[in-house]
Amino acid sequence: MSTTTTIPPRARVQRSKEHILEVVSDSGEGAQKCGQSFGAVSAKMGNGAWTVEIIPAEIQPPPRTPGSASGVRIRIGEREVTNWGDEADLCVAFNEQVLLSRHRLGALKEDATILVENMWATHDDPLVRTAWEKAMEELSGRSYRIVGVPMEEQCLAVTDNPRRGKNMFILGLLAWIYDRDMERVREQIALQFRKKSPEVCSKNIELMELGARWAEANLDFRIEVKAVPATAPMVVMNGNQALGMGAMAAGLDLCAMYPITPATSVSHYLGEVFESVGGIVHQAEDEIAAIGAAIGASYAGKVAFTVTSGPGLALKTEFIGLAVMTETPLVIVDVQRGGPSTGLPTKVEQSDLLAAMFGQPGDAPKVILAPATIEECFHCMVTARRIAESLRCVVLVLSDANLATGVQPFVRPKLDPRWQATPFDPAPVPEGMRPYEWDERLGLSRRFVPGQPGGMFVATGLCHDEGSKVTYAPEVNQRGCEMRSRKIAVFQQTLLPPPVSGPDEGDLLILGWGSTKGAIEEAAERARDEGLKVSSAHLSFLSPLQPGLPDLCRRFRQVMTVEINYSDRADAPFVAAESRRLGQLAYILRGQLLLDVDCWTRVPGEPLRPGRILEAIREKLSKGVAR
Amino acid sequence: MSTDVCSLLGCGIDEEHAYEQSAYEGPLARWCPGCGDHMILAVTQRLLFEEQLRPEQVVFVSGIGCSSRFPHYMKTYGFHGIHGRALPVATGIKLTRPDLHVFAVMGDGDCCSIGAAHWIHAIRYNVDMVAMLLDNNIYGLTKNQTSPTTPQGHPSNTQPRGSYLPALNPLTATLGVTNASFVAQTADWAPGHLHATLEAAYRHKGFAFVRILQRCPVWTPAVFRDAAQDPKRNEILVDAKGIHDADTEKLGGKLVPHDPSDLHAARRLAEDGGAVRLGLFYRDESKPRYDETRHQRAFAAEERIRVLDQEFDRYAV
């Protein structure tokens, strides 16, 4: 271990197919801006990239504490990168305490390279010096290579407030290590600071260049991850921006929301641009009012959506039932976070599936779909709007915190005006037609919209007949439930079986949904490289389920879901078949299809690491139980 | 809104049709005999008839409770939603369809208890609609439970030894909210005044809050008995800019001059006194309207796609 800064400037180039780096700072020091810029530049150069934010729950937690760690992980590769990977190869830390937080979480490789601000080692405050020494002692248990970097000292040459400039210095340092195209880095900074004065922008570029020069003079290693520029035009954004753009592509008119992490940034994005296509972001007084306004707008002939996270979904329950009962088209986006209750507001989980499916008292059939990539976050909004309108139903989109802040390049969509909602037709309703005149076979009916002469009816949450007349006659309730359910069954007939990644038979099939797709496929691929007969399939639709699952499962000796939600381990104390609580998709598959599906699920408050899934696969295949 | 815009959007008076009153009348109301809601319904239908509104351009939104059955008895569009949540739905409708005439009908439990948060914010949003609070001082449909406006001491099934606390005053509450733009009180037993009030509320550009004192002959027959049977006990707010109903004013109640632009006087008069006060407490059409502020023009699909395509340029690699 060495903390010296006098390293001979002859750099050895280490070639790698992929590399994982992290930048962590105290909250507010800009590590995220630095990391996101680095990720964007890498994507633009043609590297595969996946970026995940490391977010503390508070805005400005006490500095220099492990809990204040704020930053970003970037995984870049020669090929497409589909998840955040396992442990990091390189970590840049603005102080030793935030570094400790990553160390303690096992986020760093045994032999990771660490670049840490070294001003703390010689700080005036003896408490700080002691903290540094203790930290170094704790870190010495690993074979990290620790390199001290005089970030503050260097930045003082350019700025009076180095705390606000270190991030750009580090961007420059990383740009040199990874041999990034400096022109692109400058462009990225200009884009980042386009709303600030030109002086601010040039100051930041100056800091970045200083970082690159310092690295060149002082570091003895560089890393090369080949970039193959993409042939198709690409875009790069996070999942919440993609959801917002998807809402615009789908022709949605109203986003009614109430602030909740990690969903809110969808509305931040739309707040900036939605009005330029005639859309409205309505920040309602609460979660209930938000969905109420969305239902009102949809009832009035528009297509509206509401975006929330777990606690908000819970509050919206009664209104969801009303939308189902009145057959008002509605798109609900749930950017899932850790639960129960307030849980882990900034961390990923996939624990809302059963609540989405069964959260409403009474029978409330609806369509539930889950994007697995940033690109799917964009396209799923168009799909969701179409389903909601053509079926007059509620469509729930289950995204999560991993997708929300994850940044990944994808092929620029070729936009199509047919994706847009058709404006409602104010023509009179045909004489004698009723507002719920269900097609007996399909359960579908035509939507009447205020303004249409002859269509006047009262939408009601009470049991109603085809004419929307309130009645409590037993056969009417039976029939209403049947028709609202039937249209979901009809819709299921249009779905395709989930594609299989890997051979279509073997010893173990992994089933997943949502943001875990990349990690699962990578783990299964690595398992196959080890000679294990493992394949995976990822479900886009959770309600109704896609066809072909029983046939697919029969071709594998064992089937197991991998999910980020809680389940009891089968061998945990006291756990019996009667009490074992399962992964949420496993519950559904077992209940719906009578399939013998096991599950391996975890709730670590971070995306699943492919390496950890691989271990579970090995366990499952050797012992029949994944621990 | 100018006449041109009105005709373009298809709202307002239809020159070709003359609607009969029956054009607004739905099926026979199923409220109890003697319920004040019957009169409120009849007066509302009358108002729509006089205004010759196209029935398809009118939406009545309600929550849950006796009063919330109101849309079922109209022959317009209606949305009978969930308890306490009429206002968010009405807000969503008006925000995206400014051409529609929106009425929200609520009871006292609906508006002042379970839906109180929405009530406060709807006042502040000042979205153009008529909000009718049908206040009978009790939960009726669920059979006699204390509501926020139940008079102190009045026994109910949930507070059989009498309501513990002083009743919430919906008028002072409304007048206390920033951006309130129209606050009036009327009563089911004064149909002329009720009509004049609803007419003023309908014509008001903004959130017109009308508390309608409504008799419930089953659970609270006594609460408005004196006021209804002896109109001399009532006080009528009068002003050239206020609500004027000659019949009600002739009944002998005390006429109290009140300038409805005077918010402080309105708040003082809204405080509970000995008498029931009917009239326009406050009106200010200059208050900002959220629906007007947020209004967006319609964009064609191609236009939206073009803007979105430019947006993608920002994220291009």
Interface residues (C-beta under 8 A of the other chain):
Chain A: A40 A43 K44 L191 A230 P233 M234 V235 V236 M237 Q241 M245 M248 A249 G251 D253 L254 A256 V273 E275 S276 V277 G278 G279 I280 H282 A284 E285 D286 I288 A289 A290 I291 G292 A293 A294 I295 G296 A297 S298 Y299 A300 G301 K302 A304 E318 F319 L322 T326 P409 R412 P413 L415 D416 P417 R418 W419 Q420 P423 P426 P450 G451 Q452 P453 G454 G455 M456 F457 V458 A459 T460 G461 L462 V470
Chain B: G10 R54 P55 E56 Q57 V59 F60 V61 P71 H72 M74 K75 T76 Y77 G78 F79 H80 G81 I82 R85 L87 P88 V89 A90 T91 G92 I93 K94 L95 T96 R97 D99 L100 A117 H118 I120 H121 R294 Q296 R297 A298 F299 A301 E302 E303 R304 I305 V307 L308 D309 E311 F312 R314 Y315 A316 V317
